[in-house]
Structure formats: C-alpha cells, structure tokens
Amino acid sequence: MTIQLNHTIVRARDSHASAAFLAGVLGVPVGADVGHFVPVTVANGVTLDYMTVTEPQPQPQHYAFLVDDADFDAAFARIEQLGLDYYAEPGGDGHGQINHRWGGRGVYFDDPDGHAMEILTRVP
C-alpha cells in the first residue's frame, strides 16, 4: 500500500470562520461539517479538518500548499484583495514580497488564528 497523508486537524478559535478563510483564499469549497470538524479538502485529497478549541489558544502551525502558476496568481490576487499582510520568508521576513525559490514563486500569510499558510509553485 502506498502511504498518503489523508487529513490533519487545524485548531481554531472559530472552525467555520477559519475554514472559510482558507477556502476563500485557495478558491476551494468548505465541506459539510463532519461531527465537530469543518473540512477543507485540497486537490490531492488531503483534508484540513478545522476544530474549534477554546483552551488553550491554538498553537500556530505551518501549512504549505503546492499550486500551479494559475492557482498561485488567483490565490495571490485574493490575498491582496483581502488586504492581508504577506511575506516572502517564514517568520515574516520580506514583508510585502514573494519569494522565487527553486525557479518558482511562494508567499506566506497568516490565517485568523496565526497559522502560517504558504502557497508555492515549485519544490526542490
């Protein structure tokens, strides 16, 4: 059997709002609630299951999404339309810039819970 990542749980203060935020940036739908999870599924079938937590606050995590050039352009346009802060490097370096690693493009932005989201067009 080939091993594949199926899902991960994303802790959020408001699972519906955070799922809608990411889905809106990526241009994908939010799925129907599954128990106390709000799923966002990406093209390779991996699901980010948003779960509301109140105590303690969510520990910021990093989530990266490999996209093609057209999806990058569309998502980046939505990031700019929303007036989000974005940066070229992890941790906020290169504020207002994108990176060009590996001959592609990448950008980081924070979700409402402080999770570092990344879209990139190339990997090493």
C-alpha positions as CSV (number, residue, x, y, z in Angstrom):
1,M,0.0,0.0,0.0
2,T,1.2,3.5,-0.8
3,I,1.3,5.7,2.2
4,Q,-0.6,9.0,1.8
5,L,-1.5,11.8,4.1
6,N,-5.3,11.8,4.5
7,H,-6.1,14.6,6.9
8,T,-4.8,16.8,9.6
9,I,-6.6,18.7,12.4
10,V,-6.3,22.5,12.4
11,R,-7.1,24.0,15.8
12,A,-9.0,27.3,15.5
13,R,-10.9,29.7,17.7
14,D,-13.8,29.5,15.2
15,S,-13.6,26.5,12.9
16,H,-16.2,27.8,10.4
17,A,-14.6,31.2,10.0
18,S,-11.1,29.8,9.7
19,A,-12.1,27.1,7.2
20,A,-14.0,29.7,5.2
21,F,-10.9,32.0,5.2
22,L,-8.5,29.4,3.9
23,A,-11.1,28.0,1.4
24,G,-11.7,31.5,0.1
25,V,-8.0,32.3,-0.4
26,L,-7.4,28.9,-2.1
27,G,-10.6,29.0,-4.2
28,V,-11.9,25.7,-2.9
29,P,-15.2,24.9,-1.1
30,V,-15.7,24.3,2.5
31,G,-17.2,20.8,3.1
32,A,-20.2,19.9,5.2
33,D,-19.5,19.5,8.9
34,V,-18.3,16.1,9.9
35,G,-19.0,15.8,13.6
36,H,-17.2,18.7,15.2
37,F,-14.9,19.2,12.2
38,V,-15.2,21.6,9.3
39,P,-13.3,20.1,6.4
40,V,-11.4,21.9,3.6
41,T,-10.2,19.3,1.0
42,V,-7.5,20.1,-1.5
43,A,-6.9,18.5,-4.9
44,N,-4.7,15.6,-3.8
45,G,-7.5,14.5,-1.4
46,V,-5.8,15.8,1.8
47,T,-8.4,17.3,4.2
48,L,-7.7,20.0,6.7
49,D,-10.3,19.4,9.5
50,Y,-10.8,22.6,11.4
51,M,-11.8,22.1,15.0
52,T,-12.8,24.8,17.4
53,V,-10.8,25.0,20.6
54,T,-11.2,27.5,23.4
55,E,-8.5,26.5,25.9
56,P,-5.6,26.8,25.3
57,Q,-5.4,29.1,22.3
58,P,-4.3,27.3,19.1
59,Q,-0.6,26.8,18.8
60,P,0.4,28.3,15.5
61,Q,1.4,25.8,12.9
62,H,2.6,25.9,9.3
63,Y,0.7,24.6,6.3
64,A,2.1,24.7,2.7
65,F,0.1,24.3,-0.5
66,L,1.8,23.4,-3.8
67,V,-0.2,25.1,-6.6
68,D,0.3,25.7,-10.3
69,D,1.0,29.2,-11.6
70,A,-2.6,30.0,-12.5
71,D,-3.8,29.0,-9.0
72,F,-0.9,31.0,-7.4
73,D,-2.0,34.1,-9.4
74,A,-5.6,33.6,-8.3
75,A,-4.9,33.0,-4.7
76,F,-2.3,35.8,-4.5
77,A,-4.9,38.2,-6.0
78,R,-7.3,37.2,-3.3
79,I,-4.7,37.8,-0.6
80,E,-4.1,41.3,-2.0
81,Q,-7.9,41.9,-2.4
82,L,-8.4,41.0,1.3
83,G,-5.6,43.4,2.3
84,L,-3.7,40.6,4.1
85,D,-0.1,41.0,5.2
86,Y,2.1,38.6,3.3
87,Y,5.8,37.9,3.3
88,A,8.5,36.1,1.4
89,E,10.1,34.2,4.2
90,P,9.0,32.2,7.3
91,G,8.6,34.3,10.4
92,G,7.6,37.5,8.5
93,D,10.8,38.4,6.7
94,G,10.4,40.1,3.3
95,H,7.1,41.8,4.3
96,G,5.1,42.7,1.2
97,Q,7.2,40.4,-1.1
98,I,7.0,37.0,-2.6
99,N,10.0,34.6,-3.0
100,H,11.3,32.9,-6.1
101,R,12.8,29.7,-4.7
102,W,13.6,26.9,-7.0
103,G,12.6,28.9,-10.0
104,G,9.0,29.3,-8.8
105,R,7.1,31.7,-6.6
106,G,6.0,31.4,-3.0
107,V,4.3,33.6,-0.4
108,Y,3.4,33.2,3.3
109,F,0.3,34.7,5.0
110,D,-1.3,34.2,8.4
111,D,-4.8,32.9,9.0
112,P,-7.1,34.3,11.7
113,D,-5.5,32.0,14.3
114,G,-1.9,32.9,13.4
115,H,-1.2,29.7,11.5
116,A,1.4,30.4,8.8
117,M,-0.1,29.5,5.5
118,E,2.1,29.2,2.4
119,I,1.4,28.8,-1.3
120,L,4.3,27.8,-3.6
121,T,4.7,26.8,-7.2
122,R,7.9,24.7,-7.0
123,V,9.5,22.4,-4.5
124,P,13.1,21.2,-4.5
